[in-house]
Amino acid sequence: MRAWRRTHLGTEADRATFRTLHRASLAAPALREGLTTDSAARSIRHLRSLLGTPAMALTDTAAALAWDGLGQHHEEQVATLVAGTLERGATRVFDRSDLGCDETGCPVRTAVVSPLVVEERIVGTLQAFAPYPTAGLARAADEVAQWVSGQLELAELDASRTRAIEAEVRALRAQISPHFIYNSLGAIASFVRTDPDRARDLLLEFADFTRYSFRSHGEYTTLAEELRSVERYLLLEQARFGERLQVTLSIAPEVLPVAVPFLCIQPLVENAVRHGLANVEGAGHVRIVALDRGQECVIEVEDDGVGEDPEKVRRALAGDAALDSVGLGNVDSRLRNSFGDDYGLVVETAPGAGTKVIVRVPKFAPGVQA
């Protein structure tokens, strides 16, 4: 049997398809950042290569963002072409009368201008320049403009997702209980005279906790950083509850570098303390476990407190703000947005039976980095 040996890339049509896809892939990363002077400059050469025209311009709704190719003295006419295209709202072909030029042999004699549309709103234009008009160029320019618009749509979706996540984190910060702040400061004040060293240590822990909780950068953090904040929170609560609050931590060192959404564990621990133990007579126990499970990290936050009605928990996870007093739905939503719907919170609870919240996160996920 003779072994198959690859000797070519296929037919000329196959090679042309490969070249087109390759050029598009080179332009896509810049366009996925949105339509800016920088992204236009980094993508326009590859877009012009797709059409094979002597020159091309990318614009916003007023002026050129980037020009590539010959005849750059025509760049001053770009704004007029933009205005004419916006007026019609569709692809237009402009001829020599619109592109006056005194240079002999200039290849810029006609322009096909296609609008770039994001969410049914024109955000700019793609302008392809050539020596003479053809129906093929008009169709090709329109197709490339539609593809560019698709990339810009994805950029807008990414930006919208980022804004939504930032809003969710702001909402979660707003839910940090004022009572916790007042009670922490009250507990610290109670030690000022009786145990000044402990008061000083607690004040430093409080400062570090608030600094972390209200930091302004980073959608993700490491599990190690998140757990350090949790430990500070628990130290402050233990200063308040004393021996009534018992805490057990069991953390596998292998999972400490794993990236997790910022403020995804602390609200679960706060829920365990506030709703699990605050109304329990005698001592209550909070257990935090982080396990290495192959490709995943599993985090469990469990209390032996009063428990909760499972239907109320289901409604909180579904986004009922009236029931989501410590952000369970917020955390669940951000986990799903980050890692997919398979990674939402799992809550095991019943009245009088305590509560266990289980978080699963992949050790490595595309686009997720602390």
N, C-alpha and C positions, 0 to 999 in steps of 0.2 A: 504494500500500500504506500503510495507516494504522499509524503507530508505536504499539506497546503502551505504555501509560502505567499506572504503578502508582497506584491510587487508594485502596486500603485494605489491611489486613493479612490479608484472608481472612475466613473465617466466624467467628462467635463462638467456635466450638470451637477454631479456629486461634489466635485471640487468647488464649483461656484457656490453651491449651497454652504459648504464648509467655510469658505471665505466670508460669505455674508454673515453667518452666525458668529464667526470669530470677531469680525469688526463690530457687530452689535454688542458682543460681550465686553469688548474693550470700552465702549461708550457707556454701558449701563451703570457701572459703579459711580461715576460722577453724577449722572442724571438722578440716581437714587438719593442724592443729597438735596434735590430741589433745583429750581432754575435760578442760578446766581451767576455773577461774572466769572467766578472761579470754575464752577461746574461746566459752564458753557465753553470756557477756554480749554478745559481738559477733554471735552467730548467732541468738539466740532470737527476736528481732523478726522476722527473715525466715522462720523456721520457723512462728511463730504466724500469719504472713500466709498461709503455704501452707494452713493448716487453717481460717483464718478464725474462730478461737475467741476468746472474750472474754479469756482468760488462758492462760498456759502457764508451766511450770517445767521446767528441766533440772536433773538431779541427778547426783551420784555414787551410791555404794551406801549412803550414810548421810544426806545432807542436801542441801538446795538449793544449786546453783551459781549459778543466775540465775532471776529471775521477770520476766515481761513481761505487761502488761495490767492489768485491773481486779482487785479483790478481793484485794489483796496481804496483807490480814490473814489469809488462809488459808495463807500461806507456812509458818506454824508447824505445819501439819498434813502438810506434804510428807513428812517423815521417816517418819510412820506409813504413808503410801501406798507409800513405797519398800519398807518392811519387808514389807507385804502382798504386793507384787508379786514381791519376791525369793523369798518363801516358795513362790509358785506357779510362778515361772519363766516366766511368759507374760503377755500383755496382760490387764489386769483393769479392770473398770468399778466405780467406787465411787459410792454414792448419797448422799442427804441425811443418812442416819444416820452416814456417815463424815465428812461435811463440815459439822458443826454450825455454825450462823451466826445471829446475832441481828439482822443488818443487813437492813432492809426493802429489797427490790429488788436484792439482791446477785445478780449473774449467775452466781456460782459455786455451783452446786447439785449438779453431778455431775462426775466426773473419769474420763478414760480414761488409764490408765497403762501404757505399753509399755516393756519392757526394752531397753536398748542393749547389744548383744552384740558383743564383739571376741574372735575366736579361741575361740569357744564359751564365753566367760566373760562374765557380766553385769558391766558396768562402770558402769552408771548407768541412769536412766530418763528418758523423755519423758512429761510429764504435761500433758494437754490438758483444760482446764476449760470447762464450758458450763452453760447453765441447765437442760438436760434431756438425758437420754441418747438417742442414736440409733444404729442399726446402721451408718449411713454414717460417723458420726464415729469409731466404733470401728475400722472398716476403714481409714479415712484415717489415723488416728493410728498404727496398726500399720504402714502402708506408709511413712509419714514416718520412723518410728523405724527401720525396716529400712534406709532410705536413709541416715539419720544413722549407723547402725552401719557401713554400707559406707564412709563417709567416714572414720570412726574406724579402721576396718581399714586403710585406705590410710595413715593417719597412723602407725599402728603399724608398717606395712611400711617407711615412710620412716625411722622411728626405728631399726628393726632393721638396715636397710641402713647407716645412719650408724654404729651400734655395730659392725657387722661391718667397715666400712672403718677405723674407729679401731683396732680390734683388729689388722687387717692392717698398719697403719702401725706400731703398737707392736711387732708381730712383726718387721717389717723393721728397726726400730731395734735390736732385740735381736740381729739378725744382723750388725750392723756389727762387723767383725772386731776382737776384742780385740788380735789380732796387729798390725792396722793402727795401733791406738792406741799400743801399746807401741813399735812400730817408728818411728812418727812422733816420739814423745817421745825415743826413742833417737837418731834423726837430728838432732833439734833440740839435744840435749845435746852431740852430737859437734861442733857448731859454736860452742858457748858460748865456748871459748877461742880457736879458730882464726879465727872470723868472727862476732863478737858481733852485728853488725848483721843478718846473715842469720838468726842464731838468733832474734833479737827478731822479725823479720818473719815467720818460720815459726811462731813461737809465737802471734802474732796471727792468722795464717791458720788455725791449728789451733783457736783459740778461736772464730773465726767459723764454721768448719766444724761444730764440735760444737754451737754455739748454734743454727744453722739446722737441723741434723739432729734435734735434740731439742726443737724449738719445740712448743708445745702448742696452737696455734690454726691453723685453716684447713685444709680438705680439699684446697684447690687453691692453686697458686702460679703465678707467671708463668714462662715459659720462661727469661727473663733471670735471675730469682732462682735457678732450678734450675741453670742453667749456671754462675752465679757460684760455687755450692757445688761443682760439678764441677771448676772450675778450682782451687779451694782444695785439693780432694782430690788432684788431679794434681800440684800444686806440692809437696805433702807427700810423695807417692810419688816424685817426681823427686829430692827431697832424699835419699831412701833409695837409689834405683836409679842416680842420676846419669845419665850419658849412655846407659845401657842402655835408658831409657824415652824414646822420641821421641813427641811429641804434635803433631797437626795439628788445628786448629779452623777450620771454615769456616761462619760463621753469617750468614744473611740477616737484616739489621736489621728487615725487615718482620715477622718472626715472633717477635721478642723479647717483645711484650706478650701473646702467646697463653697462655691458661690451660691448665695441665697438672696432673695429680694430683701432689701433694706427694711427693717422693722417687721419681720414676718414671724419671729418667735416671741419677742417681748409681749405683744398683745395677748398671745395665748397664755403666757405665764401670768399676766395681769388678770386675765379672766379666771384662771385657777385660784388666784388669791382672793380676788374680790367676790366672785360668785360661788367659789367652791368652799372658802374657809371663813369669810368674814362673819357669817351668821351661824357658825358651828360652835357649840359649847365644847370647851376643852381644846386639845391640840389637834391641828390638822396637818396633813402631809402633802407636799408637792414633790413629784418625782419627774425629773427631766433626763431623758435618755437619748443619746445619738448613736446610731448603729451603722456599721459598714455592711452593706448588702450588695456586694459585687459592683454593679454599675450604678447603684443608687445609694443614697444616704437616707436613712429613716430616722426621724426625730419624733419622740413621743413626749407629750406634756400631760401629766396625769395628776388628779387630786382625788382625795377621799372625802370630798365635801358633800354638799346637799344635792348635787346633780341638777338636771334640767329636763324639762319636757322636750322630747325629741322633735316634736312638731315645731316648737319655737326655734330650736336650733336649725331645722330645715329652712324655716322662713328667714332666719338671719343670714344663712348662707346664700339664700336666693336674692338677698339684697334689701330686705325689709329694714330700713334705717331705724325704725322705732324700736326694733328688738336687738339691733347690732351695736350695743353700747360700747363694746371694746374692739370692734373691727374684725370680727370673724369673717364676715362676708367680704370685707376689704382685702384681708389676707388671702382668702380663697380665690378671689378674682385675680389678684396679682400673680399668684402661683400658676393659675391656668394660663394667663397671658404670657408668662415667662416660659413655661415648659409644656403647655398643652393641657387638654381637659383631663388626661389621665392622672394629673398631679394636683388635683384639688384636695382640700382638707377632708379627712375622715374623722367623724366625731362619734364616740361611743358614750352614751349617757342615758340616765333615767332618774326620775325623782328618788332621792335617797341613796343612789348608787354611785355617786361621784361622777367624774368626767375624764375621759381620755381623748386627746386630740392627736391625730397621727399626721405627720407631714412627710411626704416622700419627695425628694429632689434628685435629679440625675447628677452624677458627679461631674459630667461634662455635657454641656449643651451649647449648640451653635449660637453665637451672639451674646452669650451670657458670660460676663467676666467681672470679677470684683475689682 
